[in-house]
């Protein structure tokens, strides 16, 4: 399995299934890309994404959309939590326990 994501420098990098056959990095990268995606922005996955821009304008967190993404991706990890850190701009902390038992915590600015 393979997906692409941006590194902190803005370059696209390929993320693949690891040597042990786990797809945790692939699904985590896809989750982050979905958090940064606006609804109906993707021609293939129009139902994915969160309305971050309108949330900043209205000062209401897009909780429904984030919870929907959490439910959608939770099946791919042993544990998944997405928690809001800031409302303006929307920032979320993703805490994942992978199938190999590793804990990954990352912050996503959407």
Backbone bond lengths (Angstrom), bond angles and torsions (degrees), N, CA, C in turn:
res aa  C-N    CA-C-N  psi(-1)  N-CA   C-N-CA  omega(-1)  CA-C   N-CA-C  phi
1 X - - - 1.438 - - 1.529 107.30 -
2 X 1.341 115.80 147.31 1.462 119.67 -175.82 1.521 109.66 -147.41
3 X 1.332 115.83 147.08 1.459 122.07 172.46 1.525 107.66 -147.89
4 X 1.307 116.40 174.05 1.457 121.56 179.17 1.518 109.32 -125.94
5 X 1.318 115.82 145.08 1.450 121.93 176.77 1.514 109.26 -146.53
6 X 1.315 115.52 167.30 1.467 119.88 179.48 1.522 110.22 -96.73
7 X 1.322 115.32 138.74 1.463 119.71 173.93 1.526 108.46 -83.81
8 X 1.346 118.55 173.15 1.474 119.92 -178.50 1.524 114.10 -58.25
9 X 1.324 117.83 -22.94 1.455 121.32 178.22 1.518 114.01 -83.34
10 X 1.345 116.87 -5.58 1.452 120.83 178.86 1.516 114.99 94.10
11 X 1.345 117.66 0.25 1.458 120.67 179.12 1.524 109.57 -84.41
12 X 1.337 116.10 143.59 1.455 121.09 176.41 1.522 109.01 -77.47
13 X 1.325 115.77 133.40 1.465 121.36 177.39 1.525 108.79 -127.57
14 X 1.324 115.31 148.75 1.453 120.95 179.29 1.531 108.82 -90.83
15 X 1.330 116.75 136.15 1.459 122.76 177.75 1.523 106.64 -120.51
16 X 1.340 116.32 126.63 1.461 120.78 -176.21 1.528 111.05 -125.09
17 X 1.319 115.30 171.30 1.457 122.44 173.64 1.526 108.18 -56.35
18 X 1.344 116.84 136.16 1.463 118.87 -178.24 1.529 111.11 -75.57
19 X 1.325 115.55 176.16 1.467 121.83 -175.55 1.522 112.56 -62.30
20 X 1.332 117.76 -25.66 1.465 121.20 179.97 1.525 112.75 -88.79
21 X 1.320 117.67 1.03 1.453 121.57 177.91 1.520 114.85 88.89
22 X 1.336 117.63 9.52 1.461 121.02 179.35 1.523 110.32 -87.43
23 X 1.332 116.13 140.32 1.462 122.00 179.39 1.526 112.55 -105.65
24 X 1.331 117.88 18.92 1.459 120.66 -176.01 1.524 112.36 -59.01
25 X 1.328 118.15 -43.15 1.468 120.94 -179.74 1.517 111.02 -66.00
26 X 1.324 117.33 -35.60 1.462 121.44 178.64 1.529 110.14 -64.35
27 X 1.343 116.01 -48.34 1.456 119.56 -178.57 1.528 112.39 -69.89
28 X 1.332 118.20 -34.27 1.457 120.53 177.15 1.526 110.38 -66.04
29 X 1.316 117.21 -42.39 1.467 121.12 176.85 1.523 110.61 -62.52
30 X 1.324 117.29 -41.88 1.463 121.36 178.84 1.522 111.00 -65.26
31 X 1.337 117.04 -38.98 1.464 120.97 177.12 1.523 111.02 -61.79
32 X 1.327 117.01 -45.58 1.469 120.88 178.98 1.529 110.26 -62.14
33 X 1.325 117.07 -42.47 1.468 120.17 178.61 1.523 110.95 -62.91
34 X 1.337 117.27 -36.89 1.468 121.16 178.22 1.521 111.41 -68.26
35 X 1.334 118.14 -35.84 1.459 120.67 177.02 1.520 111.47 -66.43
36 X 1.319 117.02 -30.93 1.461 120.89 -179.75 1.523 112.73 -86.86
37 X 1.322 116.10 -8.42 1.458 121.81 -177.26 1.522 110.52 -86.52
38 X 1.323 116.47 139.56 1.464 120.80 174.40 1.528 108.45 -86.40
39 X 1.337 118.05 150.00 1.468 119.09 178.07 1.527 111.27 -57.34
40 X 1.312 115.57 139.60 1.462 124.24 179.14 1.527 113.06 63.04
41 X 1.323 117.69 16.57 1.465 120.53 177.28 1.523 110.58 -78.37
42 X 1.329 117.03 -36.33 1.450 121.46 -179.39 1.525 110.42 -88.59
43 X 1.334 117.62 132.16 1.468 118.96 177.86 1.525 112.51 -70.43
44 X 1.329 117.64 -19.63 1.465 121.61 -177.64 1.517 112.66 -98.16
45 X 1.332 117.34 -31.15 1.462 122.11 -176.12 1.530 109.50 -127.55
46 X 1.319 116.45 60.10 1.465 121.42 -175.27 1.524 112.65 -63.86
47 X 1.335 118.05 -24.49 1.461 120.46 -178.68 1.535 112.04 -80.02
48 X 1.316 117.80 -10.83 1.468 121.39 -179.66 1.515 111.03 -90.86
49 X 1.338 114.99 162.70 1.450 121.09 178.76 1.512 111.69 107.28
50 X 1.328 115.71 167.05 1.465 121.36 178.40 1.526 108.88 -129.58
51 X 1.338 118.03 148.03 1.470 121.29 -179.80 1.529 111.21 -81.98
52 X 1.318 117.39 71.06 1.467 121.52 -175.68 1.524 112.10 -67.87
53 X 1.336 117.69 -42.29 1.462 119.94 -177.73 1.523 111.81 -62.86
54 X 1.327 117.19 -47.19 1.464 118.86 179.57 1.526 111.11 -68.18
55 X 1.336 117.04 -26.72 1.461 120.52 177.66 1.523 111.32 -67.41
56 X 1.329 116.53 -38.12 1.461 120.39 177.69 1.518 109.86 -66.01
57 X 1.316 116.98 -42.21 1.466 121.20 -179.98 1.520 110.89 -64.54
58 X 1.341 116.83 -43.71 1.463 121.21 -177.44 1.529 113.22 -85.37
59 X 1.339 117.74 -10.30 1.465 123.55 -177.77 1.533 112.10 59.92
60 X 1.322 116.02 37.05 1.464 122.31 177.08 1.524 107.55 -127.93
61 X 1.322 116.75 126.60 1.460 120.11 179.42 1.521 110.68 -66.62
62 X 1.329 117.71 143.12 1.467 120.93 178.98 1.534 111.47 -80.39
63 X 1.323 115.68 57.60 1.464 122.00 -173.10 1.523 112.74 -58.47
64 X 1.313 118.12 -43.48 1.461 121.52 -178.66 1.527 110.71 -57.69
65 X 1.326 117.02 -46.74 1.458 121.58 -176.61 1.524 111.62 -69.00
66 X 1.325 116.80 -38.31 1.456 120.64 177.97 1.525 110.27 -67.37
67 X 1.332 117.34 -41.48 1.465 120.34 177.11 1.520 111.52 -63.67
68 X 1.312 116.19 -37.22 1.468 120.05 177.43 1.533 110.61 -63.77
69 X 1.328 116.98 -43.07 1.463 119.91 176.54 1.522 111.41 -64.69
70 X 1.331 117.58 -38.62 1.452 120.91 178.82 1.530 110.32 -62.80
71 X 1.321 117.01 -44.14 1.474 119.81 177.38 1.525 111.20 -64.11
72 X 1.320 116.80 -39.24 1.456 121.32 -178.42 1.525 111.67 -64.96
73 X 1.340 117.68 -40.26 1.456 121.29 -174.57 1.530 114.02 -96.03
74 X 1.318 118.74 -10.38 1.473 120.40 -176.31 1.521 112.61 -63.38
75 X 1.318 118.00 -26.08 1.458 120.70 -179.98 1.535 112.64 -67.17
76 X 1.318 117.93 -16.61 1.460 121.62 -176.38 1.526 113.79 -94.12
77 X 1.335 117.84 -1.38 1.459 122.27 -178.43 1.521 109.99 -132.37
78 X 1.317 116.26 161.59 1.458 119.76 173.06 1.520 110.14 -69.30
79 X 1.334 116.45 -36.18 1.462 122.07 177.40 1.523 108.37 -151.88
80 X 1.335 115.83 141.57 1.460 121.55 178.37 1.517 109.42 -143.59
81 X 1.335 116.25 128.45 1.458 122.78 174.16 1.517 108.64 -132.44
82 X 1.329 115.96 134.88 1.458 121.70 173.99 1.517 106.52 -122.65
83 X 1.330 116.27 114.76 1.460 121.31 -175.34 1.524 110.93 -120.33
84 X 1.338 117.99 138.21 1.461 120.41 177.69 1.530 111.03 -73.12
85 X 1.327 115.38 140.03 1.459 121.91 177.16 1.521 109.92 -109.36
86 X 1.334 115.68 -41.66 1.460 121.25 -176.28 1.520 108.92 -143.47
87 X 1.332 115.23 151.29 1.465 119.91 179.44 1.525 111.43 -97.62
88 X 1.322 118.38 -30.74 1.455 121.24 -176.60 1.516 109.97 -135.39
89 X 1.297 118.88 96.51 1.454 129.52 0.64 1.531 110.81 -79.88
90 X 1.345 117.87 161.44 1.466 119.77 178.52 1.526 111.00 -65.05
91 X 1.326 114.76 121.01 1.462 121.63 178.16 1.524 107.14 -129.10
92 X 1.325 116.14 134.61 1.458 121.66 -179.24 1.520 110.53 -126.08
93 X 1.326 115.54 147.19 1.452 122.11 172.09 1.517 107.84 -104.37
94 X 1.321 116.15 127.13 1.456 122.21 177.42 1.517 107.68 -106.08
95 X 1.315 116.48 124.97 1.463 122.61 177.91 1.528 107.67 -118.71
96 X 1.325 115.74 120.82 1.460 121.80 -174.86 1.523 109.58 -127.29
97 X 1.318 116.08 138.72 1.463 121.73 165.65 1.521 105.10 -111.18
98 X 1.330 115.39 118.61 1.458 120.75 -175.15 1.526 110.43 -79.16
99 X 1.315 116.05 172.39 1.457 120.99 178.62 1.528 112.35 -66.83
100 X 1.321 116.79 -22.59 1.464 119.70 177.34 1.528 111.63 -86.33
101 X 1.345 117.63 -2.80 1.458 121.82 177.47 1.511 115.11 96.24
102 X 1.308 118.25 -0.04 1.463 121.73 178.87 1.516 109.85 -76.63
103 X 1.333 115.36 144.77 1.473 120.88 176.26 1.523 108.06 -105.21
104 X 1.325 115.59 128.20 1.458 121.82 179.25 1.514 107.88 -122.71
105 X 1.326 116.23 127.65 1.456 122.20 175.80 1.513 107.85 -124.12
106 X 1.317 116.58 125.65 1.452 121.03 179.48 1.524 109.71 -139.60
107 X 1.309 116.22 154.81 1.452 122.63 178.13 1.519 109.10 -110.48
108 X 1.338 116.49 136.29 1.461 121.57 -177.45 1.512 109.27 -123.46
109 X 1.332 116.70 123.15 1.457 122.41 171.72 1.513 107.27 -90.75
110 X 1.327 116.93 120.29 1.474 119.09 -176.76 1.500 112.81 -102.24
